[in-house]
Amino acid sequence: MKPIRGGSGERGSALLIVLILMVVAAGVCGAMLVVHTSRARSSFDADLRISRMYAAEAGLELAKLEVMANGGWLAANADKGPVITRNVGGNTVRVSVKTEDGSWFTVESASRSPDGTVTILTMNMRGGVEGRGGSFADYARFVSKGVLDIGDYASYGGKVHCNSNINVV
């Protein structure tokens, strides 16, 4: 008996079609995997960024508590480097106080995540006297004396105050 063959001589075409479909399916699955992992990574990064921001805000709140308890705290700790160091939610928070004229102080809270990324928040405060707290500025940047220069792609997410000129470069 002779084997039955197709009339048009199509040998192995089914195997070729299946292989092509498998390659296409593998490509679609690979693309879906890349999209899924990039979205997951983006979400993870956003969570870390938010965690660092809240930790830095906690550092500023700690500084506010210190100032309300002791108005001379700002002057006593100005320009001494980190004066508060805490672990907040897995982030290392360091709070520093800086001054230029002795009456207004910039409190900087730097939050470092375990991967080394840092988020920095600042707040301006007016120094109080011993036994009474200071006052807190409601400004993203406050310059009580002098000129405020804004440049190099700087952005402020709040009110800006300056008793002199504000130069936007």
N, C-alpha and C positions, 0 to 999 in steps of 0.2 A: 504494500500500500504506500502511496506517495502522500507526504504531508500537504495539507491544504494551505495555500498561500493567498494573500490578498492580491487582487488583480492589479493594483497600482505600484507594487513593489515597495511599500512603506515598512521597512524593517527598522525596529528600535525607536520609532518616533514617539511612542508613549513614554519611554524612559527619558528621552530628551525633554519632553514637555514637563514631566514630573520634576526633573532636576532644575529646570528654569523656574518653576513655581516655588520650589524649596528655597532657591537663592533669593527670590523676591520676598518671600515670607520672612526669611532670616533678616533681610535688610529692613523691612518694616518693623520687626521686633527689635532690632538694634536701635533704630531711630527712636522708638517708643521708650526704650531703656535709657537712652541719653537724655531725652526730655524729662523723664521722671526723676533721674538722679540730679539733673541741674535744678529742677524745681525744689527738690528736697534740700539740696545744698543751699539754695537761695533762702529758703524758709529757715534753715538752721542758722545761717549768717544773720538774718533779721532778728531771730531770737537772742543771739549773742549780743547784737548791737543794742537791743532794748534792755537786756540785762545789765550791760555796762552803763547805760544811761541812768537807769534807776539806781544803780549802786553809786554813781557819781552824785546824783541828787541826794542820796542818803548822807553822803559826806558833807554836802552843803547844809543839810538839816542838822547834823551834829555840830557844825560850826555855829549855826544860829542858836542852838541850845547853850553852847558855851558862852556866847556873847550875852544872851539873856540872863544867864546866871552870874556873869562877871563882865561888866562893861569894859574893864581894862584888859580883857583877854586878847583883843586884837592887837593893841599896842605892845603887849608883852610877848606876843608870838610873831610879830612882823619880821619878815626877811630872815627867818631861822630855818627854812626848809620845811619838810613835812612835819606838822605838829600833831596831826591825827593820822594813825594808820589802823585800818580795820579790814577784816575779811567780810565782804558782804556778798552773799549768794555765789561764792566761788571766785569773786573778783577781789583783787587787792586795791583798796581805796586809800589814797594819800591826799591829805588836805594841807595846803600851804597858805600862808597869809603874806601879802606883799603890800607895800605902801610907797607912795612918792612924797607925800607932804605931811604924813603923821595924823591927818584927820580923816581921810578917806582911805579905805583898805580894799584890796581885791582878794577875795578868797577863791582859791582854785582847788577844785576837787578832781583828781585824776583817777580813773578806774581802769585797771589793767586786768584783762581776762587771761586765763591760763595759756592761750595761744600767743600772748604778747601784744595784742591789739589794745590801744588805749583810747578812751573817751574822756575828754576834759570839759568840765562845766565851770564857769566862773560866776561870781556874784559880787557886787560892790556893796560895801557897808560903810556907814559913817561910825567912827569910834565913839563909844560912850565913855562915861566916867566910872570910876570904881564904885561898885554897888548898884549901878544902873546900867541897863543894857544899851546897846547901840541901836541905830536905825538901819533898815535894809533898803537898798535902792531897787526900784522896780524897773531897771533898765538893763538891756543887753550889754550896753557899754556906757559908762558914765565918766565924763571928764570934768572935774570941778574947776580946774585951772588949766589953761593952755589950749592947744589946738588938737582936734581929733582928725587923724588921717586914716581914711579907709581906702585900702588898695590891695593889690595882689590877690584878687578874687575873694576878698573877705566878705562874709555875710553875717548879719546879726539878726537873730530871730526874736526881736522884741524892740522896745523903745530905745532910742539913742539920745543922750543928752550931752551937750557941751556948752560951757559958758562963753566960748570963743567961737572960732570958725570950725566948720565941719568940711573937710576936703575929701571929695570922692575922686580917686584917681583911677 
